[in-house]
Amino acid sequence: MDLIRTRIRDLRKALDSKEISAVELCGEYFKRIEAVDKDLLSYITVTKDEAMRSAENAQKLIDEGKSSALTGIPLAIKDNICIDGVRTTCASRMLENFIPPYNATVIEKLNAQGYVLLGRTSMDEFAMGGSNQTSAFAKTKNPYDLERVPGGSSGGSAAAVSASLAPAALGSDTGGSIRQPSSFCGVTGIKPTYGRVSRYGLVAFASSLDQIGPICNDTRDCAVILNAICGHDRHDATSAKAEVPDFTEKLGQPIKGMKIALPKEFYAEGVDEAVKDAVMNAAHELEKQGAVLVECSMPGLKYAIPAYYLIACAEAASNLSRFDGIKYGFRGEGRTFEELIRDSRSRGFGEEVKRRILLGNYALSSGYYDAYYKKALALKQEIIRQYNRIFEQADVILTPTAPTPAYKIGSQDSDPVKMYQADICTVTVNIAKLPGVSTTCGYTESGLPIGMSIIGKRFDETTILQCADAFEQGFVPVAPKL
Amino acid sequence: MSAYFPTMGLEIHAELLTKSKVFCTCSAEFGGTPNSRCCPVCSGLPGTLPVLNQKAVEYIIKAGYVMNCDISRFTKWDRKNYFYPDLPKAYQISQMPRPVCLSGTVNINAGGEDKIIRINRIHLEEDAGKLVHDDVNRVSLADYNRCGVPLIEIVTEPDFHSADEVIAFIEKIKLLLQYAGICDCKMEQGSIRCDVNISIAPKGSDELGTRTELKNLNSLKAIARAIEVEIERQEELLENGERVIQQTRRFNEQLGETTAMRSKEDAHDYRYFPDPDIPPIIFTEEELEEIKSSIPELPEQRVARYVDEYGIKKADADIIVGDKRVCDFFDAAITVYNNPKAIANYIIGELMRRINLGEADMDALKFGGAEFAQLVEYMQTDKISQANAKTILREMIENGGTPKEIADRDDLWIKEDNDLLAKVVDEIIANNPKPVEQYKNGDQKVFGFFMGQANKALKGAASPKAIQEYIRKKLSE
């Protein structure tokens, strides 16, 4: 079977019509992983034995005519989502040998449908980074150019889907970690509204911003996975009790009259001309389909990066404190508790993680709290107000997903602040708890994908999916040659 | 007389009586095999999330009401960050700027004087685990069973000026929490713990001195002693022209001294910030009203009821209500035999006497209020003599059993056997002509002598009333 950019719905047909069995299907993917991933490095752990067992179980369901949307569908899961009995490393030496004794809620939900786990995809260590180069185990490459980064932090998931080493994957997004790698790797990824998907079992980076979401070949597949993983969870007090729609319900509906806002700050200096052009072309394409483009402004964007990094690092500093070498994970040496914990954390964490822990603890220190953390919370409120104002006159917002296409590995390492600035287009969506989908809208002259983001009102994923899908229907994606 | 006066404030931690822990469904019960009562959530595994136990919230609101606090309509939780091996998340979920309860008052009586102690705040937080240090193998072991047990922290204003006031307050708080069903207040199990902030200042001074915080106080006795010792220490420092350093001090009960644990300079920066995993709570008036109305009768109301409805003396009611276990026992007894006065008298006069003597332990009684009530009833209705009742109570304390079983087995019933009575009394009168003579000459006092002799000989086989009547009849013949 041809796996290249094969969509979930194509696989569903093939499985249900017995064109291929679930076991054969995941065997095909493992063959491709073996052939390609030694260069791409998208997986940290490949779970062949477990996969074969669950594929057999899935096949039984299919044979009994009891299959649901994801029965027998192989998926890759980012390595920060806990799976009972399967090593979950967060791409950190700290958790190199950590095997959770429990399942994340999303995994329980996927299991209920009989999905097949292909493996654990690489990421930036503890989801901190936008390049996958902070991974302690697999510094994933970009499938379109192995000298370039795949984006991050869900770079392994995006690269695996892009290179057809999985038909779809789960990622997590704290400041763009699903959308930016989707954009760099030429696939489609959605960060749902905060609270849509349970965070239970997602190793926390920044609890008020983290959200799990799918990375797929197109918007329609994203909708299928959202249908499986969304909903209130009693294990997560921040998961929303909002009604869960059928996320496919608006797909294919005309977008005539849909108001699309283009906040000018997202198209300002610092954004590559090629990116601007591609996104604007897409905007006009949507306009041709009857959408109405609305010019608007988000002056608060210039504060977004400091506000985001203060909040995210403060929460991360606290969330990552539990890794002390006492209970699980990497254990250093020392005669006293203080020595042991210092050594464990000094050697267990990588540079970027330590930088953010220091930054976060500094921002929360007595005497600095008001100047930094409290101010960041005030900025968060302001950004929310500015989004609300835009949504008074528009249904969705269209922006580039990242200021540039995928960059060369190593080219941004020297200046962390500059690297943080590259998150400018995505972080406000997390701050305001909004849903955002990134899909490919063009390619550079050298063939690198360019992504655009469509941002919606809280809990209005169906409209952004409708809009992204409307664009995709007239767009021909190009798969990487791997 | 000392030239200084002390000022103290308390921080009391009380574990709530909820069945499950505050952020997961593990049992919150005391003890258990180490690490048998924990799950991924309370042992802080990566990816797990806390979900607030609504019962714990209900309990702290009740605590607020019984201490006359203002209940915040908006409350939220914060993270208190510090590293310690007994704290698996490396932060404690607590409350900083928005505690559930603010500014309350509690009335106490210390040394006969009534006083109002002001409560600064009460907040809800999670307990930490326990470390066991194995000095032989030179390792420390962590037990997470206690991790996540719900705690309330009661912070008072610095309103105490003597150890007596502190003890009276803690005793009052214990009663309030026990009667409201909030905490069992077992100091020896650590379900209620108290830290004392203490400073001294020259008499007449308006300013407070530098304070120290006393920890590791495991009993009321230890608290009283530690306060005494620390006041002496601070006085000595000031007398010698030295100054008190702001620090945390541990009380060593064996040595009877306090030693420095850490000074202000080593104090942690806890980096408090709002916990993003737990949404704030907004209470409606209806919710608060419902919780308020579910608070059971409190000690003061109960004393008043016992006096008004049952006609029990105030001093006796105070004694019974002063120990929740005794009070529960009393309530159980009067449902079986509705004679509250007689039961109260026998509890105070006999049961508590033996408990005070150390013959029995209220926590491990082998019988309940119902059995005790039967015994009192038998006595009141002349089925068992007072002397035999005491014998039966001793047997019940030692081996358990019901009064009926014991009386049957040991033949302790009053038999109303007139022939036996006549025989015994006739014999006593025949053998004691002199007292008979005295009685007939108008000396009423010797009547007691005949009663005593008859009681002794009859061993409870006849009722005092029957004996009395028969003796009187015989002596007037």
Interface residues (C-beta under 8 A of the other chain):
Chain A: N80 I81 C82 T88 C90 L95 F98 P100 P101 Y102 A104 R199 Y200 G201 L202 V203 A204 A206 S207 S208 R234 H235 D236 A237 T238 A314 E315 A317 S318 S321 R322 F323 D324 I326 K327 Y328 F337 E338 I341 N361 L364 S365 S366 Y369 Y373
Chain B: P40 S43 G44 L45 P46 G47 T48 L49 P50 V51 L52 R79 N81 F83 Y84 P85 P88 K89 A90 Y91 S140 A142 D269 R271 Y272 F273 P276 D277 I278 P279
